[in-house]
Amino acid sequence: MAKPIITLNGLKIVIMLGMLVIILTGIRFAADIIVPFVLAIFLAVVINPLVQLMVRCRVPRCWLFRSWSA
């Protein structure tokens, strides 16, 4: 009877897939926390060129981020 051959490469692939499943599951459960941070980073990157343009046009930075609520 032939012995099953388990190669090191096959074992590495199985371990990597297991780790990927664990990481994706963790991200899915933490989505309520992660999504606001990703959105904040996205908005900061998108709005930064506009802020830099306004600073070059000598608009004070304190006016750019001032809260107008009472």
mmCIF file as Biopython writes it, N, C-alpha, C and O atoms, coordinates in Angstrom:
data_model
#
loop_
_atom_site.group_PDB
_atom_site.id
_atom_site.type_symbol
_atom_site.label_atom_id
_atom_site.label_alt_id
_atom_site.label_comp_id
_atom_site.label_asym_id
_atom_site.label_entity_id
_atom_site.label_seq_id
_atom_site.pdbx_PDB_ins_code
_atom_site.Cartn_x
_atom_site.Cartn_y
_atom_site.Cartn_z
_atom_site.occupancy
_atom_site.B_iso_or_equiv
_atom_site.auth_seq_id
_atom_site.auth_asym_id
_atom_site.pdbx_PDB_model_num
ATOM 1   N N  . MET A ? 1  ? 0.844   -1.172 0.000  1.0 0.0 1  A 1 
ATOM 2   C CA . MET A ? 1  ? 0.000   0.000  0.000  1.0 0.0 1  A 1 
ATOM 3   C C  . MET A ? 1  ? 0.893   1.240  0.000  1.0 0.0 1  A 1 
ATOM 4   O O  . MET A ? 1  ? 1.836   1.341  0.785  1.0 0.0 1  A 1 
ATOM 5   N N  . ALA A ? 2  ? 0.588   2.161  -0.874 1.0 0.0 2  A 1 
ATOM 6   C CA . ALA A ? 2  ? 1.411   3.364  -1.013 1.0 0.0 2  A 1 
ATOM 7   C C  . ALA A ? 2  ? 1.053   4.381  0.064  1.0 0.0 2  A 1 
ATOM 8   O O  . ALA A ? 2  ? -0.113  4.582  0.406  1.0 0.0 2  A 1 
ATOM 9   N N  . LYS A ? 3  ? 2.106   5.015  0.585  1.0 0.0 3  A 1 
ATOM 10  C CA . LYS A ? 3  ? 1.892   6.058  1.581  1.0 0.0 3  A 1 
ATOM 11  C C  . LYS A ? 3  ? 1.517   7.365  0.875  1.0 0.0 3  A 1 
ATOM 12  O O  . LYS A ? 3  ? 2.057   7.678  -0.186 1.0 0.0 3  A 1 
ATOM 13  N N  . PRO A ? 4  ? 0.598   8.121  1.462  1.0 0.0 4  A 1 
ATOM 14  C CA . PRO A ? 4  ? 0.282   9.419  0.862  1.0 0.0 4  A 1 
ATOM 15  C C  . PRO A ? 4  ? 1.475   10.368 1.020  1.0 0.0 4  A 1 
ATOM 16  O O  . PRO A ? 4  ? 2.110   10.431 2.073  1.0 0.0 4  A 1 
ATOM 17  N N  . ILE A ? 5  ? 1.749   11.083 -0.034 1.0 0.0 5  A 1 
ATOM 18  C CA . ILE A ? 5  ? 2.881   12.012 -0.021 1.0 0.0 5  A 1 
ATOM 19  C C  . ILE A ? 5  ? 2.352   13.416 0.268  1.0 0.0 5  A 1 
ATOM 20  O O  . ILE A ? 5  ? 1.551   13.966 -0.488 1.0 0.0 5  A 1 
ATOM 21  N N  . ILE A ? 6  ? 2.814   13.972 1.367  1.0 0.0 6  A 1 
ATOM 22  C CA . ILE A ? 6  ? 2.457   15.346 1.719  1.0 0.0 6  A 1 
ATOM 23  C C  . ILE A ? 6  ? 3.700   16.192 1.504  1.0 0.0 6  A 1 
ATOM 24  O O  . ILE A ? 6  ? 4.706   16.034 2.195  1.0 0.0 6  A 1 
ATOM 25  N N  . THR A ? 7  ? 3.614   17.084 0.543  1.0 0.0 7  A 1 
ATOM 26  C CA . THR A ? 7  ? 4.768   17.928 0.256  1.0 0.0 7  A 1 
ATOM 27  C C  . THR A ? 7  ? 4.714   19.182 1.115  1.0 0.0 7  A 1 
ATOM 28  O O  . THR A ? 7  ? 3.656   19.581 1.603  1.0 0.0 7  A 1 
ATOM 29  N N  . LEU A ? 8  ? 5.859   19.781 1.284  1.0 0.0 8  A 1 
ATOM 30  C CA . LEU A ? 8  ? 5.951   21.009 2.066  1.0 0.0 8  A 1 
ATOM 31  C C  . LEU A ? 8  ? 5.207   22.140 1.369  1.0 0.0 8  A 1 
ATOM 32  O O  . LEU A ? 8  ? 4.608   22.988 2.031  1.0 0.0 8  A 1 
ATOM 33  N N  . ASN A ? 9  ? 5.240   22.162 0.036  1.0 0.0 9  A 1 
ATOM 34  C CA . ASN A ? 9  ? 4.526   23.203 -0.705 1.0 0.0 9  A 1 
ATOM 35  C C  . ASN A ? 9  ? 3.019   23.094 -0.501 1.0 0.0 9  A 1 
ATOM 36  O O  . ASN A ? 9  ? 2.343   24.108 -0.326 1.0 0.0 9  A 1 
ATOM 37  N N  . GLY A ? 10 ? 2.492   21.884 -0.521 1.0 0.0 10 A 1 
ATOM 38  C CA . GLY A ? 10 ? 1.061   21.694 -0.299 1.0 0.0 10 A 1 
ATOM 39  C C  . GLY A ? 10 ? 0.647   22.127 1.095  1.0 0.0 10 A 1 
ATOM 40  O O  . GLY A ? 10 ? -0.409  22.732 1.275  1.0 0.0 10 A 1 
ATOM 41  N N  . LEU A ? 11 ? 1.481   21.816 2.084  1.0 0.0 11 A 1 
ATOM 42  C CA . LEU A ? 11 ? 1.195   22.217 3.456  1.0 0.0 11 A 1 
ATOM 43  C C  . LEU A ? 11 ? 1.220   23.736 3.591  1.0 0.0 11 A 1 
ATOM 44  O O  . LEU A ? 11 ? 0.385   24.311 4.289  1.0 0.0 11 A 1 
ATOM 45  N N  . LYS A ? 12 ? 2.168   24.385 2.930  1.0 0.0 12 A 1 
ATOM 46  C CA . LYS A ? 12 ? 2.242   25.852 2.965  1.0 0.0 12 A 1 
ATOM 47  C C  . LYS A ? 12 ? 0.980   26.477 2.373  1.0 0.0 12 A 1 
ATOM 48  O O  . LYS A ? 12 ? 0.454   27.455 2.903  1.0 0.0 12 A 1 
ATOM 49  N N  . ILE A ? 13 ? 0.506   25.908 1.279  1.0 0.0 13 A 1 
ATOM 50  C CA . ILE A ? 13 ? -0.693  26.443 0.631  1.0 0.0 13 A 1 
ATOM 51  C C  . ILE A ? 13 ? -1.904  26.309 1.548  1.0 0.0 13 A 1 
ATOM 52  O O  . ILE A ? 13 ? -2.704  27.239 1.659  1.0 0.0 13 A 1 
ATOM 53  N N  . VAL A ? 14 ? -2.044  25.167 2.201  1.0 0.0 14 A 1 
ATOM 54  C CA . VAL A ? 14 ? -3.171  24.950 3.110  1.0 0.0 14 A 1 
ATOM 55  C C  . VAL A ? 14 ? -3.103  25.921 4.281  1.0 0.0 14 A 1 
ATOM 56  O O  . VAL A ? 14 ? -4.125  26.485 4.673  1.0 0.0 14 A 1 
ATOM 57  N N  . ILE A ? 15 ? -1.923  26.124 4.844  1.0 0.0 15 A 1 
ATOM 58  C CA . ILE A ? 15 ? -1.763  27.054 5.962  1.0 0.0 15 A 1 
ATOM 59  C C  . ILE A ? 15 ? -2.074  28.480 5.522  1.0 0.0 15 A 1 
ATOM 60  O O  . ILE A ? 15 ? -2.745  29.217 6.245  1.0 0.0 15 A 1 
ATOM 61  N N  . MET A ? 16 ? -1.595  28.876 4.344  1.0 0.0 16 A 1 
ATOM 62  C CA . MET A ? 16 ? -1.854  30.228 3.837  1.0 0.0 16 A 1 
ATOM 63  C C  . MET A ? 16 ? -3.350  30.446 3.608  1.0 0.0 16 A 1 
ATOM 64  O O  . MET A ? 16 ? -3.875  31.510 3.935  1.0 0.0 16 A 1 
ATOM 65  N N  . LEU A ? 17 ? -4.034  29.455 3.053  1.0 0.0 17 A 1 
ATOM 66  C CA . LEU A ? 17 ? -5.476  29.582 2.845  1.0 0.0 17 A 1 
ATOM 67  C C  . LEU A ? 17 ? -6.219  29.687 4.177  1.0 0.0 17 A 1 
ATOM 68  O O  . LEU A ? 17 ? -7.175  30.453 4.301  1.0 0.0 17 A 1 
ATOM 69  N N  . GLY A ? 18 ? -5.784  28.925 5.158  1.0 0.0 18 A 1 
ATOM 70  C CA . GLY A ? 18 ? -6.389  29.011 6.488  1.0 0.0 18 A 1 
ATOM 71  C C  . GLY A ? 18 ? -6.197  30.386 7.106  1.0 0.0 18 A 1 
ATOM 72  O O  . GLY A ? 18 ? -7.124  30.944 7.693  1.0 0.0 18 A 1 
ATOM 73  N N  . MET A ? 19 ? -4.993  30.933 6.974  1.0 0.0 19 A 1 
ATOM 74  C CA . MET A ? 19 ? -4.736  32.274 7.506  1.0 0.0 19 A 1 
ATOM 75  C C  . MET A ? 19 ? -5.569  33.319 6.775  1.0 0.0 19 A 1 
ATOM 76  O O  . MET A ? 19 ? -6.071  34.258 7.392  1.0 0.0 19 A 1 
ATOM 77  N N  . LEU A ? 20 ? -5.718  33.160 5.467  1.0 0.0 20 A 1 
ATOM 78  C CA . LEU A ? 20 ? -6.524  34.095 4.683  1.0 0.0 20 A 1 
ATOM 79  C C  . LEU A ? 20 ? -7.982  34.071 5.134  1.0 0.0 20 A 1 
ATOM 80  O O  . LEU A ? 20 ? -8.615  35.121 5.250  1.0 0.0 20 A 1 
ATOM 81  N N  . VAL A ? 21 ? -8.509  32.887 5.386  1.0 0.0 21 A 1 
ATOM 82  C CA . VAL A ? 21 ? -9.892  32.763 5.858  1.0 0.0 21 A 1 
ATOM 83  C C  . VAL A ? 21 ? -10.053 33.448 7.211  1.0 0.0 21 A 1 
ATOM 84  O O  . VAL A ? 21 ? -11.040 34.149 7.434  1.0 0.0 21 A 1 
ATOM 85  N N  . ILE A ? 22 ? -9.104  33.254 8.107  1.0 0.0 22 A 1 
ATOM 86  C CA . ILE A ? 22 ? -9.174  33.876 9.434  1.0 0.0 22 A 1 
ATOM 87  C C  . ILE A ? 22 ? -9.114  35.392 9.323  1.0 0.0 22 A 1 
ATOM 88  O O  . ILE A ? 22 ? -9.878  36.089 9.991  1.0 0.0 22 A 1 
ATOM 89  N N  . ILE A ? 23 ? -8.217  35.915 8.488  1.0 0.0 23 A 1 
ATOM 90  C CA . ILE A ? 23 ? -8.078  37.366 8.324  1.0 0.0 23 A 1 
ATOM 91  C C  . ILE A ? 23 ? -9.343  37.964 7.718  1.0 0.0 23 A 1 
ATOM 92  O O  . ILE A ? 23 ? -9.836  38.985 8.197  1.0 0.0 23 A 1 
ATOM 93  N N  . LEU A ? 24 ? -9.870  37.339 6.673  1.0 0.0 24 A 1 
ATOM 94  C CA . LEU A ? 24 ? -11.085 37.865 6.039  1.0 0.0 24 A 1 
ATOM 95  C C  . LEU A ? 24 ? -12.285 37.809 6.979  1.0 0.0 24 A 1 
ATOM 96  O O  . LEU A ? 24 ? -13.127 38.707 6.959  1.0 0.0 24 A 1 
ATOM 97  N N  . THR A ? 25 ? -12.370 36.775 7.792  1.0 0.0 25 A 1 
ATOM 98  C CA . THR A ? 25 ? -13.450 36.689 8.775  1.0 0.0 25 A 1 
ATOM 99  C C  . THR A ? 25 ? -13.320 37.798 9.808  1.0 0.0 25 A 1 
ATOM 100 O O  . THR A ? 25 ? -14.316 38.412 10.191 1.0 0.0 25 A 1 
ATOM 101 N N  . GLY A ? 26 ? -12.105 38.056 10.259 1.0 0.0 26 A 1 
ATOM 102 C CA . GLY A ? 26 ? -11.882 39.144 11.210 1.0 0.0 26 A 1 
ATOM 103 C C  . GLY A ? 26 ? -12.235 40.497 10.630 1.0 0.0 26 A 1 
ATOM 104 O O  . GLY A ? 26 ? -12.825 41.333 11.315 1.0 0.0 26 A 1 
ATOM 105 N N  . ILE A ? 27 ? -11.882 40.721 9.377  1.0 0.0 27 A 1 
ATOM 106 C CA . ILE A ? 27 ? -12.223 41.988 8.724  1.0 0.0 27 A 1 
ATOM 107 C C  . ILE A ? 27 ? -13.738 42.126 8.588  1.0 0.0 27 A 1 
ATOM 108 O O  . ILE A ? 27 ? -14.289 43.211 8.772  1.0 0.0 27 A 1 
ATOM 109 N N  . ARG A ? 28 ? -14.399 41.030 8.267  1.0 0.0 28 A 1 
ATOM 110 C CA . ARG A ? 28 ? -15.862 41.086 8.124  1.0 0.0 28 A 1 
ATOM 111 C C  . ARG A ? 28 ? -16.533 41.435 9.451  1.0 0.0 28 A 1 
ATOM 112 O O  . ARG A ? 28 ? -17.470 42.233 9.478  1.0 0.0 28 A 1 
ATOM 113 N N  . PHE A ? 29 ? -16.064 40.849 10.542 1.0 0.0 29 A 1 
ATOM 114 C CA . PHE A ? 29 ? -16.658 41.144 11.845 1.0 0.0 29 A 1 
ATOM 115 C C  . PHE A ? 29 ? -16.304 42.543 12.336 1.0 0.0 29 A 1 
ATOM 116 O O  . PHE A ? 29 ? -17.060 43.139 13.103 1.0 0.0 29 A 1 
ATOM 117 N N  . ALA A ? 30 ? -15.167 43.069 11.904 1.0 0.0 30 A 1 
ATOM 118 C CA . ALA A ? 30 ? -14.739 44.400 12.333 1.0 0.0 30 A 1 
ATOM 119 C C  . ALA A ? 30 ? -15.134 45.488 11.336 1.0 0.0 30 A 1 
ATOM 120 O O  . ALA A ? 30 ? -14.663 46.619 11.451 1.0 0.0 30 A 1 
ATOM 121 N N  . ALA A ? 31 ? -15.976 45.174 10.372 1.0 0.0 31 A 1 
ATOM 122 C CA . ALA A ? 31 ? -16.327 46.133 9.318  1.0 0.0 31 A 1 
ATOM 123 C C  . ALA A ? 31 ? -16.971 47.393 9.881  1.0 0.0 31 A 1 
ATOM 124 O O  . ALA A ? 31 ? -16.751 48.484 9.355  1.0 0.0 31 A 1 
ATOM 125 N N  . ASP A ? 32 ? -17.764 47.261 10.943 1.0 0.0 32 A 1 
ATOM 126 C CA . ASP A ? 32 ? -18.403 48.437 11.529 1.0 0.0 32 A 1 
ATOM 127 C C  . ASP A ? 32 ? -17.380 49.421 12.086 1.0 0.0 32 A 1 
ATOM 128 O O  . ASP A ? 32 ? -17.655 50.618 12.180 1.0 0.0 32 A 1 
ATOM 129 N N  . ILE A ? 33 ? -16.223 48.931 12.447 1.0 0.0 33 A 1 
ATOM 130 C CA . ILE A ? 33 ? -15.169 49.796 12.971 1.0 0.0 33 A 1 
ATOM 131 C C  . ILE A ? 33 ? -14.237 50.251 11.854 1.0 0.0 33 A 1 
ATOM 132 O O  . ILE A ? 33 ? -13.789 51.398 11.854 1.0 0.0 33 A 1 
ATOM 133 N N  . ILE A ? 34 ? -13.945 49.382 10.915 1.0 0.0 34 A 1 
ATOM 134 C CA . ILE A ? 34 ? -12.954 49.669 9.874  1.0 0.0 34 A 1 
ATOM 135 C C  . ILE A ? 34 ? -13.484 50.649 8.830  1.0 0.0 34 A 1 
ATOM 136 O O  . ILE A ? 34 ? -12.740 51.521 8.381  1.0 0.0 34 A 1 
ATOM 137 N N  . VAL A ? 35 ? -14.744 50.529 8.436  1.0 0.0 35 A 1 
ATOM 138 C CA . VAL A ? 35 ? -15.291 51.347 7.348  1.0 0.0 35 A 1 
ATOM 139 C C  . VAL A ? 35 ? -15.185 52.843 7.633  1.0 0.0 35 A 1 
ATOM 140 O O  . VAL A ? 35 ? -14.775 53.578 6.734  1.0 0.0 35 A 1 
ATOM 141 N N  . PRO A ? 36 ? -15.528 53.346 8.823  1.0 0.0 36 A 1 
ATOM 142 C CA . PRO A ? 36 ? -15.375 54.790 9.050  1.0 0.0 36 A 1 
ATOM 143 C C  . PRO A ? 36 ? -13.925 55.271 8.929  1.0 0.0 36 A 1 
ATOM 144 O O  . PRO A ? 36 ? -13.682 56.369 8.428  1.0 0.0 36 A 1 
ATOM 145 N N  . PHE A ? 37 ? -12.966 54.468 9.379  1.0 0.0 37 A 1 
ATOM 146 C CA . PHE A ? 37 ? -11.565 54.863 9.257  1.0 0.0 37 A 1 
ATOM 147 C C  . PHE A ? 37 ? -11.122 54.897 7.800  1.0 0.0 37 A 1 
ATOM 148 O O  . PHE A ? 37 ? -10.411 55.816 7.391  1.0 0.0 37 A 1 
ATOM 149 N N  . VAL A ? 38 ? -11.528 53.918 7.021  1.0 0.0 38 A 1 
ATOM 150 C CA . VAL A ? 38 ? -11.170 53.895 5.599  1.0 0.0 38 A 1 
ATOM 151 C C  . VAL A ? 38 ? -11.815 55.077 4.879  1.0 0.0 38 A 1 
ATOM 152 O O  . VAL A ? 38 ? -11.184 55.697 4.023  1.0 0.0 38 A 1 
ATOM 153 N N  . LEU A ? 39 ? -13.057 55.393 5.213  1.0 0.0 39 A 1 
ATOM 154 C CA . LEU A ? 39 ? -13.733 56.543 4.617  1.0 0.0 39 A 1 
ATOM 155 C C  . LEU A ? 39 ? -13.032 57.846 4.988  1.0 0.0 39 A 1 
ATOM 156 O O  . LEU A ? 39 ? -12.880 58.727 4.142  1.0 0.0 39 A 1 
ATOM 157 N N  . ALA A ? 40 ? -12.608 57.978 6.236  1.0 0.0 40 A 1 
ATOM 158 C CA . ALA A ? 40 ? -11.902 59.187 6.664  1.0 0.0 40 A 1 
ATOM 159 C C  . ALA A ? 40 ? -10.578 59.350 5.927  1.0 0.0 40 A 1 
ATOM 160 O O  . ALA A ? 40 ? -10.231 60.457 5.514  1.0 0.0 40 A 1 
ATOM 161 N N  . ILE A ? 41 ? -9.849  58.274 5.761  1.0 0.0 41 A 1 
ATOM 162 C CA . ILE A ? 41 ? -8.577  58.336 5.027  1.0 0.0 41 A 1 
ATOM 163 C C  . ILE A ? 41 ? -8.835  58.698 3.570  1.0 0.0 41 A 1 
ATOM 164 O O  . ILE A ? 41 ? -8.109  59.511 2.998  1.0 0.0 41 A 1 
ATOM 165 N N  . PHE A ? 42 ? -9.855  58.109 2.968  1.0 0.0 42 A 1 
ATOM 166 C CA . PHE A ? 42 ? -10.194 58.412 1.573  1.0 0.0 42 A 1 
ATOM 167 C C  . PHE A ? 42 ? -10.540 59.891 1.409  1.0 0.0 42 A 1 
ATOM 168 O O  . PHE A ? 42 ? -10.046 60.543 0.489  1.0 0.0 42 A 1 
ATOM 169 N N  . LEU A ? 43 ? -11.385 60.422 2.292  1.0 0.0 43 A 1 
ATOM 170 C CA . LEU A ? 43 ? -11.755 61.833 2.193  1.0 0.0 43 A 1 
ATOM 171 C C  . LEU A ? 43 ? -10.559 62.746 2.412  1.0 0.0 43 A 1 
ATOM 172 O O  . LEU A ? 43 ? -10.436 63.768 1.737  1.0 0.0 43 A 1 
ATOM 173 N N  . ALA A ? 44 ? -9.682  62.402 3.335  1.0 0.0 44 A 1 
ATOM 174 C CA . ALA A ? 44 ? -8.493  63.222 3.570  1.0 0.0 44 A 1 
ATOM 175 C C  . ALA A ? 44 ? -7.600  63.261 2.338  1.0 0.0 44 A 1 
ATOM 176 O O  . ALA A ? 44 ? -7.061  64.313 1.997  1.0 0.0 44 A 1 
ATOM 177 N N  . VAL A ? 45 ? -7.442  62.140 1.679  1.0 0.0 45 A 1 
ATOM 178 C CA . VAL A ? 45 ? -6.599  62.088 0.476  1.0 0.0 45 A 1 
ATOM 179 C C  . VAL A ? 45 ? -7.243  62.863 -0.670 1.0 0.0 45 A 1 
ATOM 180 O O  . VAL A ? 45 ? -6.547  63.552 -1.415 1.0 0.0 45 A 1 
ATOM 181 N N  . VAL A ? 46 ? -8.554  62.758 -0.817 1.0 0.0 46 A 1 
ATOM 182 C CA . VAL A ? 46 ? -9.245  63.426 -1.921 1.0 0.0 46 A 1 
ATOM 183 C C  . VAL A ? 46 ? -9.296  64.940 -1.715 1.0 0.0 46 A 1 
ATOM 184 O O  . VAL A ? 46 ? -9.132  65.695 -2.673 1.0 0.0 46 A 1 
ATOM 185 N N  . ILE A ? 47 ? -9.521  65.393 -0.486 1.0 0.0 47 A 1 
ATOM 186 C CA . ILE A ? 47 ? -9.699  66.821 -0.216 1.0 0.0 47 A 1 
ATOM 187 C C  . ILE A ? 47 ? -8.368  67.551 -0.042 1.0 0.0 47 A 1 
ATOM 188 O O  . ILE A ? 47 ? -8.330  68.776 -0.162 1.0 0.0 47 A 1 
ATOM 189 N N  . ASN A ? 48 ? -7.292  66.847 0.233  1.0 0.0 48 A 1 
ATOM 190 C CA . ASN A ? 48 ? -6.002  67.490 0.485  1.0 0.0 48 A 1 
ATOM 191 C C  . ASN A ? 48 ? -5.543  68.418 -0.644 1.0 0.0 48 A 1 
ATOM 192 O O  . ASN A ? 48 ? -5.065  69.510 -0.337 1.0 0.0 48 A 1 
ATOM 193 N N  . PRO A ? 49 ? -5.654  68.061 -1.929 1.0 0.0 49 A 1 
ATOM 194 C CA . PRO A ? 49 ? -5.232  69.009 -2.975 1.0 0.0 49 A 1 
ATOM 195 C C  . PRO A ? 49 ? -6.011  70.326 -2.947 1.0 0.0 49 A 1 
ATOM 196 O O  . PRO A ? 49 ? -5.441  71.385 -3.209 1.0 0.0 49 A 1 
ATOM 197 N N  . LEU A ? 50 ? -7.300  70.269 -2.634 1.0 0.0 50 A 1 
ATOM 198 C CA . LEU A ? 50 ? -8.094  71.491 -2.531 1.0 0.0 50 A 1 
ATOM 199 C C  . LEU A ? 50 ? -7.608  72.360 -1.373 1.0 0.0 50 A 1 
ATOM 200 O O  . LEU A ? 50 ? -7.514  73.580 -1.509 1.0 0.0 50 A 1 
ATOM 201 N N  . VAL A ? 51 ? -7.305  71.747 -0.255 1.0 0.0 51 A 1 
ATOM 202 C CA . VAL A ? 51 ? -6.789  72.490 0.896  1.0 0.0 51 A 1 
ATOM 203 C C  . VAL A ? 51 ? -5.448  73.128 0.553  1.0 0.0 51 A 1 
ATOM 204 O O  . VAL A ? 51 ? -5.215  74.292 0.881  1.0 0.0 51 A 1 
ATOM 205 N N  . GLN A ? 52 ? -4.570  72.385 -0.100 1.0 0.0 52 A 1 
ATOM 206 C CA . GLN A ? 52 ? -3.264  72.936 -0.477 1.0 0.0 52 A 1 
ATOM 207 C C  . GLN A ? 52 ? -3.423  74.116 -1.436 1.0 0.0 52 A 1 
ATOM 208 O O  . GLN A ? 52 ? -2.699  75.105 -1.321 1.0 0.0 52 A 1 
ATOM 209 N N  . LEU A ? 53 ? -4.355  74.024 -2.373 1.0 0.0 53 A 1 
ATOM 210 C CA . LEU A ? 53 ? -4.612  75.123 -3.304 1.0 0.0 53 A 1 
ATOM 211 C C  . LEU A ? 53 ? -5.079  76.364 -2.558 1.0 0.0 53 A 1 
ATOM 212 O O  . LEU A ? 53 ? -4.624  77.472 -2.843 1.0 0.0 53 A 1 
ATOM 213 N N  . MET A ? 54 ? -5.972  76.184 -1.618 1.0 0.0 54 A 1 
ATOM 214 C CA . MET A ? 54 ? -6.487  77.330 -0.867 1.0 0.0 54 A 1 
ATOM 215 C C  . MET A ? 54 ? -5.406  77.944 0.012  1.0 0.0 54 A 1 
ATOM 216 O O  . MET A ? 54 ? -5.381  79.162 0.188  1.0 0.0 54 A 1 
ATOM 217 N N  . VAL A ? 55 ? -4.525  77.139 0.562  1.0 0.0 55 A 1 
ATOM 218 C CA . VAL A ? 55 ? -3.417  77.667 1.363  1.0 0.0 55 A 1 
ATOM 219 C C  . VAL A ? 55 ? -2.477  78.471 0.469  1.0 0.0 55 A 1 
ATOM 220 O O  . VAL A ? 55 ? -1.987  79.521 0.883  1.0 0.0 55 A 1 
ATOM 221 N N  . ARG A ? 56 ? -2.218  77.994 -0.752 1.0 0.0 56 A 1 
ATOM 222 C CA . ARG A ? 56 ? -1.377  78.748 -1.689 1.0 0.0 56 A 1 
ATOM 223 C C  . ARG A ? 56 ? -2.022  80.074 -2.084 1.0 0.0 56 A 1 
ATOM 224 O O  . ARG A ? 56 ? -1.327  81.044 -2.385 1.0 0.0 56 A 1 
ATOM 225 N N  . CYS A ? 57 ? -3.351  80.109 -2.082 1.0 0.0 57 A 1 
ATOM 226 C CA . CYS A ? 57 ? -4.068  81.356 -2.390 1.0 0.0 57 A 1 
ATOM 227 C C  . CYS A ? 57 ? -4.242  82.214 -1.144 1.0 0.0 57 A 1 
ATOM 228 O O  . CYS A ? 57 ? -5.048  83.144 -1.134 1.0 0.0 57 A 1 
ATOM 229 N N  . ARG A ? 58 ? -3.499  81.908 -0.109 1.0 0.0 58 A 1 
ATOM 230 C CA . ARG A ? 58 ? -3.441  82.664 1.151  1.0 0.0 58 A 1 
ATOM 231 C C  . ARG A ? 58 ? -4.747  82.669 1.937  1.0 0.0 58 A 1 
ATOM 232 O O  . ARG A ? 58 ? -5.046  83.641 2.630  1.0 0.0 58 A 1 
ATOM 233 N N  . VAL A ? 59 ? -5.512  81.618 1.838  1.0 0.0 59 A 1 
ATOM 234 C CA . VAL A ? 59 ? -6.672  81.450 2.715  1.0 0.0 59 A 1 
ATOM 235 C C  . VAL A ? 59 ? -6.146  80.833 4.001  1.0 0.0 59 A 1 
ATOM 236 O O  . VAL A ? 59 ? -5.535  79.765 3.964  1.0 0.0 59 A 1 
ATOM 237 N N  . PRO A ? 60 ? -6.371  81.490 5.150  1.0 0.0 60 A 1 
ATOM 238 C CA . PRO A ? 60 ? -5.843  80.935 6.407  1.0 0.0 60 A 1 
ATOM 239 C C  . PRO A ? 60 ? -6.428  79.544 6.692  1.0 0.0 60 A 1 
ATOM 240 O O  . PRO A ? 60 ? -7.614  79.295 6.478  1.0 0.0 60 A 1 
ATOM 241 N N  . ARG A ? 61 ? -5.575  78.662 7.175  1.0 0.0 61 A 1 
ATOM 242 C CA . ARG A ? 61 ? -6.010  77.290 7.468  1.0 0.0 61 A 1 
ATOM 243 C C  . ARG A ? 61 ? -7.110  77.249 8.514  1.0 0.0 61 A 1 
ATOM 244 O O  . ARG A ? 61 ? -7.966  76.366 8.476  1.0 0.0 61 A 1 
ATOM 245 N N  . CYS A ? 62 ? -7.099  78.196 9.453  1.0 0.0 62 A 1 
ATOM 246 C CA . CYS A ? 62 ? -8.136  78.188 10.489 1.0 0.0 62 A 1 
ATOM 247 C C  . CYS A ? 62 ? -9.518  78.440 9.884  1.0 0.0 62 A 1 
ATOM 248 O O  . CYS A ? 62 ? -10.517 77.985 10.443 1.0 0.0 62 A 1 
ATOM 249 N N  . TRP A ? 63 ? -9.600  79.150 8.761  1.0 0.0 63 A 1 
ATOM 250 C CA . TRP A ? 63 ? -10.879 79.368 8.099  1.0 0.0 63 A 1 
ATOM 251 C C  . TRP A ? 63 ? -11.337 78.115 7.356  1.0 0.0 63 A 1 
ATOM 252 O O  . TRP A ? 63 ? -12.536 77.900 7.181  1.0 0.0 63 A 1 
ATOM 253 N N  . LEU A ? 64 ? -10.399 77.301 6.926  1.0 0.0 64 A 1 
ATOM 254 C CA . LEU A ? 64 ? -10.758 76.105 6.175  1.0 0.0 64 A 1 
ATOM 255 C C  . LEU A ? 64 ? -11.430 75.053 7.051  1.0 0.0 64 A 1 
ATOM 256 O O  . LEU A ? 64 ? -12.267 74.285 6.576  1.0 0.0 64 A 1 
ATOM 257 N N  . PHE A ? 65 ? -11.065 75.020 8.319  1.0 0.0 65 A 1 
ATOM 258 C CA . PHE A ? 65 ? -11.559 73.959 9.201  1.0 0.0 65 A 1 
ATOM 259 C C  . PHE A ? 65 ? -12.451 74.487 10.312 1.0 0.0 65 A 1 
ATOM 260 O O  . PHE A ? 65 ? -12.693 73.793 11.299 1.0 0.0 65 A 1 
ATOM 261 N N  . ARG A ? 66 ? -12.936 75.702 10.160 1.0 0.0 66 A 1 
ATOM 262 C CA . ARG A ? 66 ? -13.758 76.304 11.195 1.0 0.0 66 A 1 
ATOM 263 C C  . ARG A ? 66 ? -15.153 75.683 11.190 1.0 0.0 66 A 1 
ATOM 264 O O  . ARG A ? 66 ? -15.731 75.430 10.134 1.0 0.0 66 A 1 
ATOM 265 N N  . SER A ? 67 ? -15.666 75.450 12.359 1.0 0.0 67 A 1 
ATOM 266 C CA . SER A ? 67 ? -17.019 74.920 12.493 1.0 0.0 67 A 1 
ATOM 267 C C  . SER A ? 67 ? -17.993 76.088 12.522 1.0 0.0 67 A 1 
ATOM 268 O O  . SER A ? 67 ? -17.853 76.997 13.341 1.0 0.0 67 A 1 
ATOM 269 N N  . TRP A ? 68 ? -18.972 76.067 11.639 1.0 0.0 68 A 1 
ATOM 270 C CA . TRP A ? 68 ? -19.909 77.180 11.543 1.0 0.0 68 A 1 
ATOM 271 C C  . TRP A ? 68 ? -21.167 76.929 12.353 1.0 0.0 68 A 1 
ATOM 272 O O  . TRP A ? 68 ? -22.099 77.732 12.295 1.0 0.0 68 A 1 
ATOM 273 N N  . SER A ? 69 ? -21.222 75.853 13.098 1.0 0.0 69 A 1 
ATOM 274 C CA . SER A ? 69 ? -22.412 75.590 13.906 1.0 0.0 69 A 1 
ATOM 275 C C  . SER A ? 69 ? -22.412 76.486 15.136 1.0 0.0 69 A 1 
ATOM 276 O O  . SER A ? 69 ? -21.358 76.902 15.617 1.0 0.0 69 A 1 
ATOM 277 N N  . ALA A ? 70 ? -23.605 76.777 15.636 1.0 0.0 70 A 1 
ATOM 278 C CA . ALA A ? 70 ? -23.734 77.696 16.773 1.0 0.0 70 A 1 
ATOM 279 C C  . ALA A ? 70 ? -23.328 77.047 18.060 1.0 0.0 70 A 1 
ATOM 280 O O  . ALA A ? 70 ? -23.377 77.681 19.113 1.0 0.0 70 A 1 
#
